[in-house]
Each structure stands twice: as structure tokens, then as C-alpha cells.
Amino acid sequence: MTDSAVPRLPIDLRSDTVTRPTPAMRRAMAEAEVGDDVYGEDPTVNRLQARAAEIFGREAALFVPSGSMGNLLAIKAWTRHGTEVISEQRAHIAIYEMASMSAIAGCMPRVASAPKGILTWELIEPLIRPKLYYCSQTALVELENTSNMHGGSVYPPAVAEEICDRTHAVGLPVHLDGARIFNAAVALGRSVAELTRKFDSVMFCLSKGLGAPVGSMLVGSRDFIERVHSGRKLLGGGMRQVGVLAAAGLVALEQTPAILHVDHENAGRLAEELARIPGISLDPREVVTNIVIFDVGSSGRTAEEICSALAHRGVLCGPTGKYSIRMVTHYDVDRVGVDLAIAAVKETLAAPSGRAISAR
Ligand code: TLP
């Protein structure tokens, strides 16, 4: 979808949040019918919410300004102050949401480290507190699919379903951070409704790979959506003539899932080629969606140094650790852009850094 009027550089692989709205989104935004959404009178928001609920096979949905707010609202809806939320150690809610589960919802995170970010019931069960009056209590289990900080890994459906069944059996709900659930669905060749049917609530982002400029959705039962609706107002997230944004979200929801496979192919190619470069370690077989995280420890340089050298060559990406770098593909970087990025990494790692580069 790269517009020929848009300069190709920089090649921005920092995130799939950086996409600019497509011409179809901009047209829909200009023509959107709007009303005051705090009164529930914005017809475009109402259409987006109805469509999201339909696609996920749920009773209702709510448009929220961001994925972070969506996750926080779900946590607030399922927990009480002083309870605990179980997630994977590198989950977005555990690292990148400003500890809002504690600062605002009053919860303690309990994290487990899972290979590739994929929790199992065996990893979760020991973290669930016994029902004793002097113990803090577990209120919620949260999964993230795809797992961002584990290179866009995807839950095997049976593993996620077993977690939901077993968690329900002990009387607890499961929330899904499905910021990139459409990527998981494409990777598995399954529908988002199938992949999410056992979760009590789902957050998904319109503003990641789907490409909308703003917004995320919560989907679930009518009762859950009523609770997060008033929670959204509490957090100051009630919006007015926001149909201009919902219109872009509707286009993203209807049109982008069909082309997400291109981002996955581009990420696969990127991973294959990066894995061949001396100084980089990466298993390209583990890259199944649109996120590529690789280790540069054996290059003799830090991730920061390499990212800033790449920025000088017009390729943007970000460190995720002292020696790890994340690149995320999306519709504003095409195959040519990916090839330019690969060439830039090769040149950067081949160039003298002022320090010894270990040969591998
Ligand atoms: N992720 C962003 C950064 O915050 C790291 C990115 O560039 O990937 N859940 C997941 C799994 C996410 O990756 C993100 C954003 C969110 C929630 C939050 O969404 P927003 O940014 O809309 O609050």
C-alpha cells in the first residue's frame, strides 16, 4: 500500500503502529457520519462496535482510544483492589502499561517466564493462590497472542483453550491481549472468532497491523461491555464525534486482514536474510507473523549502537534489550523496503565499529 508520492526512506520498522492511513481510510474519515458517542449517538462508532462483535461472535464491543486503555479496563472489570493478575513475564501489561494494573486497578502482577511467551496450564497453576483468608487472591489470568516481546509467537489453539478451560474450572476469568490476534489468525489459517471463543474478554488493536490511525476494541458479553463502558468514562476515555476515527477503524477491520499475510512473508524473508549475517543470531523458523527479534551480542556492538547506525542509513528499528533488536513489518514497508533494510544491516555489521567485531 506504499503510496508512490511518499518517500521510501526512512524504512520504518520500529513498529506496525507507524502506518499511515490508506486513501480508503482517509476517504471514509472525511465522509463519516458522526454524532456524540457519549450519548451513544455516533452511527459510525455504533457500526464499528456491532461489526467487531459480529466478527468475534460476541454479544457486544466497545471502541477505546488505545490498547493499553482496553487492557486496563478489562483488568478493572475482572478484579478488585488487592488481587493478583497472572501473565507472562514479558507481557505488554507487565512491562509497557506504566504499571497501570497497580497504579489504577490496585492489582499485583504475578508473572511466569514461558518459552516463546507461550504460557501453559502447568506454568499458570502454581501461581494461583489458595483460597485462604490470609492470602492475596488471584483474580485474572491474561494471555497475549501474538506475543510481542517473543517475536510475534502464536499460541497453539489447544494450549490457549486448555488454559481457559482449566482457569474457568477454578472459577477465574481469562482476558486476551489480542493486540495482534488477526496476525495469529492469519498464521494459523483460523478465524479470530475460533481463536478467542473461550476467553471472557478480548482486546484487539485497530492501530497495529490493521493500520488504523487510532483505536482498539474490547469484545465480550453485554454485561462485560456495560462495565467497561462506564470504566472508560471513569478514565476520561468518553469521546464525542469520534466516528471520524471509527470510520478508519471499520476500513482497517474489513480490508487489512486479507493482506496481513504479505507482512508475514516480508518478516519471514527479513528473518531468513538476517540469520545469514555474521554477528546476528536468530532462528528464522520461529518468525511466523510480523515481528522479528534478533540478537546482536556476537557482533561486538550493542543494539543501541546498531540501531543508531541503521538510522543513519535510513532504516529505523528499536532495541528490546542490550543486545536485541526488534523489526516489525507492516503495509507501509514493501518487499523493496525489506530488501533495502537487509542490505543496510549487512553494511552496518560489515563496517568497522571502532571495536573488534567477533567473526562467527
Ligand atoms: N505495543 C507497542 C509498544 O507499546 C511496545 C508496539 O510498538 O508494539 N498489547 C500489545 C501486545 C501491544 O503490542 C501493544 C502496543 C499494546 C497492547 C498497547 O497498545 P496501545 O499502544 O494502543 O496502547
Boltz pocket constraint, residues with backbone or C-beta under 6 A from the ligand:
constraints:
  - pocket:
      binder: B
      contacts: [[A, 14], [A, 15], [A, 16], [A, 17], [A, 65], [A, 66], [A, 67], [A, 68], [A, 69], [A, 71], [A, 92], [A, 93], [A, 96], [A, 144], [A, 146], [A, 148], [A, 177], [A, 179], [A, 180], [A, 205], [A, 207], [A, 215], [A, 216]]
      max_distance: 6.0
